[in-house]
Amino acid sequence: MSRFPTPTRRLLTAALLIALTTPAWAQSHAHGTAAAPAATKEMPAHPPVDHGSMDHSQMDQSKMDHGSTDHGQMDHSKVDHGSMDHSQMDHSKMDHGSMDHAAHKTAAPSEPREPIPAVTAADRLAAFPPIEHGAMEHAPEIHSMLLVNRLEQWDGQHGNGQAWEASGWVGGNIHRVWVRSEGERSGGRTEAADVEVLYGRSVSPWWDVLVGVKQDLGPGDSRTWAALGIQGLAPYKFETSATAYVGEGGQVMASAEIEYELLLTNRLILQPLLEATLAAKDDPRHGTGSGLNKVEAGLRLRYEFNRRFAPYIGISHERLFGDTADYHQAAGERARDTRWVAGVRVWF
């Protein structure tokens, strides 16, 4: 060893020491690496974590990478949402459309909380007691009514007198027998009067079709007419009637009347009226001309003490036209007249 210089001896000594120590270090490292799996197997497993009991409010979720979390693979059914503090959550960033809400639905109970008792015979008897049909009062199938629409005293420019208009019926809701009458008296004698007996059948809730006969009762020759007409309530509550008459000698006449009741109060009622008559041909013997021969317009104000009794006052204007006016003027009568009226309206 003395043949080598001192630096050379030092290098040789270091190389010899490295060569001697390398196999021992490699063996020790290999044994450490092989023992690691055994040590891992012997470590106890971590217990399952109950996320429902964790206080998420203390966690700094702003630093968590939610974008890389796959919420679709998470089992939310085992999460205790009751203990979660939802007030701290940012719901605006949550995708509620992809959540499976069906798993959180609770099935409705099939049985009621309180069982329904069975219906007994006593319950049925209390609900449906026996009825004695002999003691029941049924509404009569036949009804009747009589309405005196106008029963009045009039005072005109050329005299005074009395007038009336009345109608009544007897029967059921569909089939009825009607009786109508109107007339006028002046100077102590009847100027004109008639009576109609008609069969009426309801064709709608508001309209009846009438067919029957009419008998004139005025002075001179009495005439009998076949009558066919309709009456009822027109739209806007206009009481309407129109009737055609066929008499002897082929004479045809028609009359139409419209009334309306305007309620000023529940008891004070204003009733306008318009009535017109027409004829198919001249009849000088009875003072009737062809075409429109008479129009009457009236306005009556009544006060109903009750629905069955109502006095009234009013005004009426009557005018004759065409040959009818000429026939009456030739007989010394006026072609037009304005009258003040006062009367009573009653029904039974």
Helices and strands as residue ranges (DSSP letters): H 6-42, G 51-53, G 56-58, G 61-63, G 66-68, G 71-73, G 76-78, G 81-83, G 86-88, G 91-93, G 96-98, G 101-104, H 121-127, G 133-135, E 143-156, E 159-171, E 175-186, E 189-204, E 207-216, E 224-234, E 238-246, G 248-250, E 252-259, E 262-263, E 268-279, G 284-286, E 291-303, E 309-320, H 322-330, E 336-347
